[in-house]
Amino acid sequence: MPLSNVQILHEDAAILVINKPTLLLSVPGRADDNKDCLITRLQENGYPDALIVHRLDWETSGIILLARDAASHRELSRQFHDRETEKAYTALCWGQPALDSGSIDLPLRYDPPTKPRHVVDHEQGKHALTFWRVLERHADHCRVELTPITGRSHQLRVHMLSVGHPLLGDRLYANPEALAAHERLCLHASLLRFTHPQSGERLSFECPAPF
């Protein structure tokens, strides 16, 4: 598959920083019809050394970091594991939060009966923490910045749902009004900071949301 809609924000001998489009898997899915993905497109179009460090959901767009050698992959993976990276997402959420900022500290777990959904579970869930702040208020929704401290699957989507403000266009979690309010999931990885695995320089990349 061609690199259509895949924007390369930065490349050097050790890393690739990509703006992933919505509706593109980060890695191949299990089914035969889910083989098209970001890593395959890169490896087949001039970047055979590309290695996934972290993932974004199929519907989530924005900044994703890849390594280009084993040593860089180990170091970047360590930074994500040890929470030395900084991430921020831009989202549109349904309704009007009472406050302008806050935090959501609710444990999450995968819910097999409603695959691929995740749920809040205070007994079996894993710790998950998200900070949020309102950027703009509109008639029926808000533009918010979401900062995940932990990196649980679907964390931002489930956390915002749990406080009554599902993301617009979210086919898994939104109520009918929020789902109908936008044609795509309004979640975009807009900021990523990390330390270059070779030079040791602290790097910061920003990419505005397309919604």
Secondary structure, DSSP 8 states (H G I E B T S, - for coil): ---TT-EEEEE-SSEEEEEE-TT-BSS--SSGGG--BHHHHHHHTT-TT-EE-S---TT-EEEEEEESSHHHHHHHHHHHHTT-SEEEEEEEEES--SSSEEEEE--EEE-GGGTT-EEE-TTT-B--EEEEEEEEE-SSEEEEEEEESS--TTHHHHHHHHTT--BTT-TTT--HHHHHT-SS--EEEEEEEEE-TTT--EEEEE-----
